[in-house]
Amino acid sequence: MTDSPDRQAGLIPGEEIAELFRKATRREVKIAAVGKTWKEVYAGEVRFRMGGYEMVIYNDCNELDYVDSATAADGREGDFDDWWNSGTEPVTLLTDHERRRLEDFLERAVVENQTSNS
């Protein structure tokens, strides 16, 4: 099945999310948990706000597994299937060092009020 041009235009590329993660690990954008923290969800989905994006990241026994979905402030969206099918799942685009560093930042993210904007 091929996505329509309108759907393609509204997609967040996996590379964009990977670069957002790199910025977060350089402390150029803030990471905040929304709802439960990384430590509270040993295995499952954890919601974060990061540099104007809201995303759901899968925590697999305290290890960063994959990005389930993301929504940008401009309304664009992306999800695991979009990225996996195009070979651009954001976590797979990170180096081992970047991934470990991001895990550390996700683990330390404080809970943000669900109605605030970042």
N, C-alpha and C positions, 0 to 999 in steps of 0.2 A: 504494500500500500504506500502510495506517495503522498506526502503532505502537500496541501495547496500552497501557492505562493503567499497567500495571506497568513497562513499558519506559520510558514517558514520565517516570515518577516517578524512575527511576534515571539520567536524563540530566543532564549538566552543561550548563546554558545557555551559549551563546556569550558572552553578556553577562558572565557570571561569570568566564570566562577573560580577557576584555578588561579587566575591573576588576582582576584579579590582575596582569596585565601593567602596568597603571598603578601599582599598589602597588609592583611590582618596580622601576619606574623612579624612584619616590620613595624607594627604599631601605627600604621598609617590610617587604619579604620578600626573602629571599636567593635568588639564582639560582645553580644549580650544574649543570655539564654532567655527564652520566653516560656514561662511555665516551669517545668521541671528542669533541673540542671543535669549536666553530663553524668555526674556522680550518682544522681538519684535514679537514672535510667541505665541500669547495668547492661541491658541488651534491649534495644528498641529505638524508636524515633525520638529525636530531640530537636526542638524548634529553636532557631537562633535568628537574631537580627545582626546584620553586618554591613556597614557601609551603604545603607539605603536598600538593602535586599533583605527579604525574609526567606529563610530556607529550613528545610527539614533534613537533618543528617542522621544516618543510621549508626548508632553506637553498638558495636558487636563485642560485648564483654570488655568494655572500656577501650576498644580500639576503633579508630575511624574506619568505617567500612565503605560507605558510599553516600552520595547526595541523592536523596529521594526526590526532592523538588525544590524549586526556587522561584521567587517572584521579585522582579525589580520594581523600583519606585515608579517607573514609567509604564508599568502594567505588563511588560513582557514576562513570559514564564518559560520554564524548562523543567523536564523531569528525567528520571533515571533512564526510561526507555528511549527518549530523544537522544540523550548523550551516549548511551551504550550502543545503540544502533549505528551511530555515526563514529564510534571509536573515540569519543571525546568526554567520557565520564570524568568529571573534574578531579576526583581523588587519584585516578590512574595517571593524570598528567603531572602530578607532584613528584618530586624526588623523595627518597626515603627520609632524608633530613627534613624537608619541608613538611612532610606528613607527620613526622614525630613532633615537630615544633607546633604544628596546628593542633594536634591532639592535646598538647600541653595547654595551649590557649583555650581550647574548648572546655577542658576540664576546669580551668580557673575562671571561666566566664560567670559573671554575676547575673542574677535574675533581673530582668527589666520589666517594668510595668507594661502590660499588654497593649495599652492604648497610646504609648509614647511612640515617637518617630525617631529614627536614627539616620 
